[in-house]
Amino acid sequence: MKRIAFITIFWILLLTGNGFADLEAPQVFGKDLGVEIGLETSYITYKEPGVMKEKGFMYGITCAMGYRNYNYMLGIEARASLGSVDYSSGSSGTLNNIDDNMWEVRGLAGYDFYVSETLAITPYVGIGFRHLNDNMGGRSSTTGARGYDRNISYLYSPIGVDVTTTFENGWNVKLRLEYDKFWDGNVESHLGSIPGYYDIENDQDKGYGYRGSVMFKKKGETMDFIIEPFFRYWNIKDSKYTTDPGGTTWLEPKNNSKEFGISFAVEY
């Protein structure tokens, strides 16, 4: 129901926006081409309900480039982060200070509808790829359970809307709401590092995500300064079954992740 409502809103904006699309609003987007570079920090919680949980802080860098011409918007966004998370499980104990790293790249295309000279609505779609490395290999939990490395990849399509307004004092505020259509995922579990086991791969094809943020941008003489609190969420269903060379069948269980954070950036 949530995804149907979101897609409906998106198409309503596209179909009804022609009534105000021709307004000129240079105050909202002052640059045809903008390049953004920044830092972010976040707290992430990953859960496999009834199985295990990981949580900890991540620290990363972000970059983005946006181009606007005749109301059309094209954008590229990328980020990379690393951090340390703590593992806990009712059956296999705890393990702290696990090194994780993650990177993501996205391409977006949208259209600016100017409601007024200081307010614009930009629905957008795109394609995104997210990759996470969870490095538990070579370590053991408090119960003696052996850890192993995992590589997790998502392919998805962002479907969202930006609402941007500007003020006379040089401040610009952008609200972003987004639904992420999950297309495909892959989990590589390097169980072969444990004697008697084999490396396996599980395909994931069901799930969804959503995210939101509020960006506050202050115009400067040579660059703009940005502060942006954000939230990201993923909910992935049970994977397909796979059988290792020894005849054992494996399933990657359903899971969800929540990430709260804030980024600080400059735009040229």
C-alpha positions in Angstrom: 0.0 0.0 0.0 2.8 2.4 0.9 4.6 1.9 -2.4 1.4 2.3 -4.4 0.6 5.6 -2.7 4.1 6.9 -3.3 4.1 6.0 -7.0 0.6 7.5 -7.4 1.8 10.8 -5.9 4.8 10.7 -8.2 2.7 10.4 -11.4 0.2 13.0 -10.2 3.1 15.5 -9.9 4.2 14.6 -13.4 0.8 14.9 -15.0 -0.4 18.0 -13.2 2.8 19.9 -13.0 2.5 21.6 -16.5 0.4 24.3 -15.0 3.4 25.8 -13.1 6.4 24.3 -14.9 7.1 27.4 -17.0 7.7 29.8 -14.1 11.2 31.1 -13.8 12.7 30.6 -10.4 16.4 31.3 -10.4 16.3 31.9 -6.6 15.6 28.2 -6.0 18.5 26.7 -8.0 21.2 29.2 -8.5 23.6 27.0 -10.4 23.3 25.0 -13.6 26.1 22.7 -12.5 26.9 22.0 -8.8 29.5 19.8 -7.2 29.1 18.7 -3.6 31.8 17.2 -1.3 31.2 16.3 2.3 31.6 14.0 5.4 28.9 12.0 7.1 28.5 10.0 10.3 25.7 7.6 11.1 24.5 4.9 13.5 23.4 1.7 11.8 21.4 -1.3 13.2 21.2 -4.5 11.2 18.8 -7.2 12.4 17.9 -10.8 11.3 14.9 -11.2 13.6 15.3 -14.1 16.0 18.8 -14.8 14.7 21.3 -11.9 15.3 21.9 -8.2 15.4 24.7 -5.8 14.6 25.0 -2.2 15.5 27.6 0.6 15.5 28.8 3.9 14.1 29.9 4.5 10.5 32.0 7.4 9.1 32.2 8.3 5.5 32.7 10.7 2.6 30.1 11.8 0.1 30.2 13.5 -3.3 27.5 14.5 -5.7 27.1 16.4 -9.0 23.9 17.9 -10.2 23.1 19.5 -13.6 19.9 21.5 -14.4 18.8 22.8 -17.8 15.2 23.8 -18.9 13.7 22.3 -15.8 15.4 18.9 -16.3 17.7 17.6 -13.5 20.4 15.0 -13.8 22.4 13.9 -10.8 25.1 11.5 -9.6 25.6 10.6 -6.0 28.3 8.5 -4.3 29.3 7.7 -0.8 31.8 5.4 1.0 31.9 4.7 4.7 33.6 2.4 7.2 33.1 1.7 10.9 33.0 -0.8 13.7 29.9 -2.8 14.7 29.1 -5.1 17.6 27.5 -8.5 17.0 25.0 -10.2 19.3 23.0 -13.5 19.0 21.0 -15.5 21.5 22.6 -18.7 20.1 26.2 -17.8 19.2 27.1 -15.1 21.7 28.7 -11.7 21.1 31.6 -10.3 19.1 32.6 -6.6 19.3 34.5 -4.3 17.1 33.8 -5.9 13.7 35.2 -3.9 10.8 32.5 -3.0 8.2 32.8 -0.9 5.1 30.1 0.2 2.6 29.8 2.1 -0.6 26.9 3.3 -2.8 26.5 5.0 -6.1 23.3 6.4 -7.6 22.2 8.1 -10.8 19.1 10.3 -10.8 16.9 12.1 -13.3 14.1 14.5 -12.5 12.0 17.5 -13.5 11.6 20.8 -11.6 8.1 22.1 -11.2 8.1 25.7 -9.9 5.2 26.4 -7.6 6.5 30.0 -7.0 9.7 32.0 -7.4 11.0 30.5 -4.1 9.4 27.0 -4.1 10.1 24.0 -6.4 9.0 20.4 -6.4 11.2 17.8 -8.2 10.0 14.2 -8.7 12.8 11.9 -9.7 13.7 8.3 -10.6 17.0 6.6 -11.0 19.2 3.5 -10.5 21.4 2.7 -7.5 23.9 0.1 -6.3 24.8 -0.5 -2.6 27.6 -2.8 -1.4 28.5 -3.8 2.2 31.5 -5.8 3.5 31.0 -7.4 6.9 34.4 -8.6 8.1 34.1 -11.3 10.8 36.5 -13.8 9.3 39.2 -15.3 11.5 37.5 -14.3 14.8 35.4 -16.1 17.3 32.4 -15.1 19.5 32.1 -15.4 23.3 30.6 -18.9 22.7 33.4 -20.0 20.4 31.4 -19.7 17.2 33.6 -19.0 14.2 33.0 -15.8 12.2 33.2 -15.4 8.5 33.3 -12.5 6.0 30.1 -11.5 4.1 29.7 -9.3 1.0 26.2 -8.0 0.4 25.0 -6.1 -2.8 21.7 -4.4 -3.6 20.5 -3.2 -7.0 17.5 -0.8 -6.7 15.7 2.1 -8.2 15.1 5.3 -6.2 11.7 6.9 -6.7 11.3 10.1 -4.8 10.5 13.8 -4.6 12.4 16.8 -3.4 10.6 19.9 -2.1 13.0 22.9 -2.2 12.4 26.4 -0.9 14.7 29.4 -0.6 14.7 32.4 1.8 15.9 36.0 1.4 18.6 35.5 4.0 20.5 33.1 1.8 19.2 29.9 3.3 17.9 27.0 1.2 15.9 24.1 2.6 15.2 20.8 0.8 13.0 18.0 2.0 13.6 14.6 0.3 11.3 11.6 0.6 12.2 8.5 -1.3 11.0 4.9 -1.9 13.6 2.4 -3.1 12.4 -0.4 -5.4 14.5 -3.4 -4.7 15.4 -5.3 -7.9 18.1 -7.8 -6.9 20.5 -8.7 -4.2 23.4 -11.1 -3.6 25.0 -12.3 -0.4 28.4 -14.0 -0.6 29.2 -15.9 2.6 32.8 -16.9 2.9 32.2 -20.0 5.0 35.1 -21.7 3.4 37.4 -20.0 5.9 35.9 -22.4 8.5 37.1 -26.1 8.2 34.4 -28.4 6.8 32.4 -25.6 5.2 32.1 -24.1 1.7 31.7 -20.5 0.3 28.1 -19.9 -0.7 26.0 -17.3 -2.5 22.4 -16.5 -2.0 20.3 -14.5 -4.4 17.7 -12.0 -3.0 14.9 -10.7 -5.1 12.2 -9.4 -2.7 12.4 -6.3 -0.5 12.2 -2.5 -0.3 13.7 0.5 1.2 12.9 4.1 1.9 14.8 7.2 3.1 14.3 10.8 4.0 16.4 13.8 4.7 16.2 17.6 5.4 19.0 19.6 3.8 19.8 23.1 5.1 22.1 25.1 2.7 23.6 28.5 3.4 24.8 30.5 0.4 28.4 31.8 0.6 30.6 34.0 -1.6 32.6 31.2 -3.1 30.8 28.1 -1.9 27.6 27.0 -0.2 27.6 25.2 3.2 25.3 22.2 3.8 24.0 20.4 6.9 21.7 17.4 6.2 20.2 15.0 8.8 19.1 11.7 7.2 17.4 8.3 7.7 17.8 5.2 5.6 15.9 1.9 5.9 16.0 -1.5 4.2 13.7 -4.5 4.6 14.8 -7.6 2.7 12.9 -10.8 2.6 14.2 -14.4 2.8 16.6 -15.2 0.0 16.4 -18.1 -2.5 17.9 -21.4 -1.3 21.3 -22.5 -2.4 23.1 -25.9 -2.0 26.8 -26.1 -1.3 29.1 -28.8 -2.8 28.7 -30.8 0.4 24.9 -31.1 -0.2 23.9 -28.7 2.6 21.1 -26.2 1.7 21.4 -22.6 2.9 19.1 -19.6 3.3 19.9 -16.0 3.9 17.1 -15.0 6.4 15.0 -11.9 6.1 16.6 -8.8 7.6 16.2 -5.1 8.1 18.6 -2.2 8.7 18.1 1.3 10.1 20.6 4.1 9.7 20.3 7.5 11.3 23.0 10.1 10.5 24.0 13.6 9.6 26.3 15.0 6.8 28.3 18.2 6.4 29.2 19.3 2.9 30.2 22.2 0.7 28.9 22.9 -2.8 30.8 24.7 -5.5 
